[in-house]
Amino acid sequence: MKKKQPKTAARVKLRANSSNGSKRPASLPQQRTFEIPDYRLEKPAFTVRQIRKGEECCYEVSGDLSAPAPPIRDSKYLNKQQCIEIYRWMVLNRRMEQALENLYKQGKVVGGVYFGLGQEACSCASAYALVKDDWLAPMIRNQGALLVRGFEPRDMMMQYMAKADSPTKGRDGTSHFGDISQRNVVSPISMLGDLVPVMAGVALGARLQARNIAVMTYIGDGGQSNIRLHRKCSIA
Ligand SMILES: Cc1ncc(C[n+]2csc(CCOP(=O)(O)OP(=O)(O)O)c2C)c(N)n1
């Protein structure tokens, strides 16, 4: 009797049919797939449930919370060179924001200043994963993504000080700037979540032009709790 193959083995066989791991007709050679194999060691053995008690909303965590932290190990996604490159972007991101903090304390920043302290890995590594033709729409805490995409710390500093040589020529005092002609970067939009439909439009436009690109934007937990976000995600 023929032995039934486990599901994972079947999937591996399917991937071997094409050069980039997807099952697709040979007529679309530019097609890219975005499957990410799950190499994580951590498999959390707990669940988080949202509980509503009248007007109150809280979260209940149940399960094994005493599991040991997973060991430090080499990435299976990135080689050492790539890890070092991303780390360098993260350090630059942190250093630039420390300098911005000093400028703010010296009263040289016009308006507010926004940091991505502790979020450097999210900004830098995600932008690093894109290729040149892909489109990126950072939010104000993702200045590290702008660095990876080719902006310089100088651009951010000049922008916050509203200098004439800044990307918006002194017309804006925060990180509301992009570069849609060279770097495929859409400016942050103040209304949280509004970059989602904008980037869906960019993706749709690219598809109509038969270009196979990825688009990316960011959203925080505050932004995602906005009821309109779900409509925006439906558009995407
Ligand atoms: C649609 C909309 N609602 C409210 C605001 C005001 N607002 C600006 S930042 C912010 C909090 C954002 O929180 P989160 O998304 O978690 O990001 P964080 O700043 O904490 O990184 C709010 C409510 C806004 N800009 N847009």
The ligand as an ORCA input file, in Angstrom:
! r2SCAN-3c Opt
* xyz 1 1
  C      -7.319     58.798     12.342
  C      -6.529     59.442     13.483
  N      -7.018     59.438     14.739
  C      -6.335     59.999     15.741
  C      -5.120     60.583     15.511
  C      -4.354     61.240     16.655
  N      -3.184     60.416     17.031
  C      -1.937     60.723     16.621
  S      -0.782     59.658     17.172
  C      -1.952     58.755     17.995
  C      -1.562     57.548     18.775
  C      -0.944     56.504     17.882
  O      -0.692     55.334     18.609
  P      -0.030     54.083     17.916
  O      -0.679     53.808     16.591
  O      -0.056     52.975     18.913
  O       1.442     54.534     17.618
  P       2.517     55.081     18.652
  O       2.525     56.573     18.479
  O       2.121     54.633     20.023
  O       3.818     54.473     18.195
  C      -3.211     59.292     17.831
  C      -4.459     58.736     18.429
  C      -4.632     60.578     14.176
  N      -3.448     61.110     13.869
  N      -5.341     59.990     13.190
*
